[in-house]
Amino acid sequence: MTHDDLSRFRAGIGTCELLTLVDLSTGTVLMSDSDVHFGQERLDHLCDLARSVFTGDLAATGTAILAGPTGSRVFVQSPDDATEVLCGLFGPAADLGAACAAGAALFHRDRVA
């Protein structure tokens, strides 16, 4: 996956404010894309949130959505490496189904490339 892939994803989902690829095993943000600068603390927080969603007693698998009145956070786990997760911040009018499908498609494209 490349930075251009993240940019194309964001361009296709109009309310995507930030998209990151994280490695849960190391707690590292591997790459990110946004129109505005998000501080490292914000990126690290998103990575920590993804880790809490996909680990522990009530761990999600595959896809998770955390929604609130000001927007949503979408997490899509790689089917080949459960430690790689796409994390996105979306505005309140986002098509979250399309966002999840687009995230899965990014991982699928990498799989067949």
C-alpha positions as CSV (number, residue, x, y, z in Angstrom):
1,M,0.0,0.0,0.0
2,T,1.3,3.5,-0.9
3,H,0.6,7.0,0.2
4,D,-1.1,7.6,-3.2
5,D,-3.5,4.7,-2.3
6,L,-4.5,6.5,0.9
7,S,-5.0,9.8,-1.0
8,R,-7.2,8.1,-3.6
9,F,-9.3,6.5,-0.8
10,R,-9.8,9.9,0.8
11,A,-10.7,11.5,-2.5
12,G,-13.4,8.8,-3.1
13,I,-15.0,9.3,0.3
14,G,-15.8,13.0,0.5
15,T,-16.0,13.3,4.3
16,C,-12.8,11.4,5.1
17,E,-10.7,13.8,7.2
18,L,-7.8,11.5,8.0
19,L,-6.7,8.0,6.9
20,T,-3.9,6.1,8.5
21,L,-2.3,2.7,8.1
22,V,-1.1,1.4,11.5
23,D,0.8,-1.6,12.8
24,L,-0.9,-2.7,16.0
25,S,2.1,-5.0,17.0
26,T,4.4,-2.0,17.3
27,G,1.9,0.8,17.9
28,T,3.3,2.6,14.9
29,V,1.5,4.8,12.4
30,L,3.0,3.6,9.1
31,M,1.6,6.3,6.9
32,S,-1.2,8.9,6.9
33,D,-3.1,11.2,4.6
34,S,-5.2,14.3,5.4
35,D,-5.8,17.8,4.1
36,V,-4.7,19.4,7.4
37,H,-1.9,18.5,9.7
38,F,-2.8,16.2,12.5
39,G,-0.2,16.2,15.3
40,Q,1.7,13.0,16.2
41,E,-0.3,12.8,19.4
42,R,-3.6,12.6,17.5
43,L,-2.2,9.9,15.1
44,D,-0.8,7.9,18.1
45,H,-4.2,8.2,19.8
46,L,-6.0,6.8,16.8
47,C,-3.4,3.9,16.7
48,D,-4.0,3.2,20.4
49,L,-7.8,3.3,19.8
50,A,-7.4,0.7,17.0
51,R,-5.3,-1.5,19.2
52,S,-8.0,-1.4,21.9
53,V,-10.7,-2.3,19.4
54,F,-8.9,-5.3,18.0
55,T,-7.3,-6.8,21.1
56,G,-8.6,-7.9,24.5
57,D,-11.6,-9.9,25.7
58,L,-14.1,-8.1,23.5
59,A,-11.9,-7.7,20.4
60,A,-13.5,-7.0,17.0
61,T,-12.4,-8.7,13.9
62,G,-12.3,-7.4,10.4
63,T,-14.1,-4.1,10.6
64,A,-15.2,-1.8,13.4
65,I,-17.1,1.5,13.5
66,L,-17.2,3.9,16.4
67,A,-19.8,6.6,15.7
68,G,-20.7,9.8,17.5
69,P,-22.6,13.0,16.9
70,T,-19.6,14.8,15.3
71,G,-18.4,11.9,13.2
72,S,-17.1,8.4,13.1
73,R,-13.9,6.4,13.3
74,V,-13.7,3.4,10.9
75,F,-11.2,0.6,11.4
76,V,-10.5,-2.1,8.7
77,Q,-8.2,-4.9,9.5
78,S,-6.0,-6.6,6.9
79,P,-7.2,-10.1,6.0
80,D,-3.6,-11.2,5.6
81,D,-2.0,-9.5,8.7
82,A,-4.3,-8.8,11.6
83,T,-1.8,-6.3,12.9
84,E,-2.2,-3.9,9.9
85,V,-5.3,-1.7,10.2
86,L,-6.6,1.2,8.2
87,C,-8.0,3.9,10.5
88,G,-10.2,6.7,9.2
89,L,-11.8,9.8,10.7
90,F,-15.1,10.7,8.9
91,G,-17.6,13.5,9.2
92,P,-21.1,12.9,10.3
93,A,-22.6,12.6,6.8
94,A,-20.1,9.8,5.7
95,D,-21.2,6.7,3.9
96,L,-19.6,4.3,6.4
97,G,-20.5,1.2,4.4
98,A,-18.7,2.7,1.4
99,A,-15.7,3.5,3.6
100,C,-15.5,0.0,5.0
101,A,-15.8,-1.5,1.5
102,A,-13.1,0.9,0.1
103,G,-10.8,-0.1,3.0
104,A,-11.3,-3.8,2.3
105,A,-10.7,-3.2,-1.4
106,L,-7.3,-1.6,-0.7
107,F,-6.2,-4.6,1.2
108,H,-7.6,-6.9,-1.5
109,R,-5.8,-5.0,-4.2
110,D,-2.5,-5.4,-2.4
111,R,-3.2,-9.2,-2.1
112,V,-3.6,-9.7,-5.8
113,A,-0.8,-7.3,-6.9
